[in-house]
């Protein structure tokens, strides 16, 4: 379980229920498999430290994605997730992301 703290209290989720996370200034928007979104009061870096060993991949300074939910990567470096949301791949992370996805198949 992972604890997500918000102004509304503490929420508890299994990592596999998280589709992706996106940095929003000093907060992080968490996109869940049930289509809900939560604004967490932690920076993305803190989530990355906990979630990267669990199959999450930092694709950009603003994006951390659950590789289980990636459905498409277009030639321009945009990732489409199973919930139809999108995340960017930075130029510096492109090879790392493609390699990680090829090894997970």
C-alpha positions in Angstrom: 0.0 0.0 0.0 1.0 3.6 -0.6 -0.3 6.5 1.4 -1.3 9.6 -0.5 -1.7 12.7 1.7 -4.1 15.4 0.6 -5.9 18.4 2.2 -8.8 16.0 2.6 -6.9 13.5 4.6 -4.9 10.3 3.9 -5.8 7.8 1.1 -4.4 4.3 0.7 -3.9 2.7 -2.6 -2.1 -0.3 -4.1 0.6 0.8 -6.5 -1.1 -1.2 -9.3 -4.2 1.0 -9.0 -2.2 4.1 -10.0 -2.0 4.8 -13.7 0.4 7.8 -13.7 1.5 10.8 -11.7 2.1 14.3 -12.9 4.0 17.2 -11.2 1.9 20.3 -10.5 4.2 22.8 -8.8 4.8 21.5 -5.3 2.0 19.0 -5.6 1.5 15.8 -7.6 -1.7 14.9 -9.5 -2.3 11.2 -9.2 -4.4 9.5 -11.9 -6.1 6.3 -10.7 -7.3 3.3 -12.6 -10.9 4.0 -11.6 -10.7 7.4 -13.5 -10.4 9.5 -10.3 -7.7 12.1 -9.8 -6.2 13.2 -6.5 -4.0 16.2 -5.8 -1.3 15.0 -3.4 0.7 17.3 -1.1 4.1 15.7 -2.0 6.4 16.5 -4.9 6.8 13.9 -7.7 10.4 13.1 -6.7 9.1 11.6 -3.4 6.7 9.3 -5.2 9.4 8.3 -7.7 11.6 7.1 -5.0 8.9 4.7 -3.7 7.3 3.7 -7.0 10.2 3.2 -9.4 11.1 -0.2 -7.9 7.5 -1.2 -8.4 7.3 -0.9 -12.2 6.9 2.9 -12.5 9.1 4.8 -14.9 10.1 8.5 -14.8 9.6 9.6 -18.5 10.0 13.3 -18.0 10.7 15.7 -15.1 6.9 16.1 -14.8 5.7 12.5 -15.4 5.9 9.2 -13.6 4.0 6.3 -15.3 3.0 2.8 -14.4 4.4 0.7 -17.2 1.5 -1.7 -16.9 -0.9 0.9 -18.2 1.1 2.1 -21.3 -0.8 1.3 -24.5 1.1 3.4 -27.1 4.2 5.5 -27.6 4.0 7.7 -30.7 7.0 8.9 -32.7 6.9 12.4 -31.2 7.4 11.0 -27.7 3.9 11.0 -26.3 2.7 8.1 -24.2 -0.9 7.1 -24.2 -2.1 5.3 -21.1 -5.0 2.8 -20.7 -7.2 5.5 -19.3 -6.5 7.6 -22.4 -4.5 10.2 -20.5 -1.1 11.1 -22.0 2.4 11.8 -20.7 5.5 13.1 -22.4 8.8 11.5 -22.8 11.7 13.9 -22.6 14.5 13.6 -25.3 17.0 12.6 -22.6 14.7 9.8 -21.4 13.5 8.5 -24.8 16.0 5.6 -25.1 15.6 4.6 -21.5 11.8 4.4 -21.8 11.9 2.5 -25.1 14.4 0.0 -23.7 12.4 -0.5 -20.5 9.3 -1.2 -22.5 11.0 -3.6 -24.8 12.4 -5.6 -21.8 9.0 -5.7 -20.1 7.3 -7.5 -23.1 
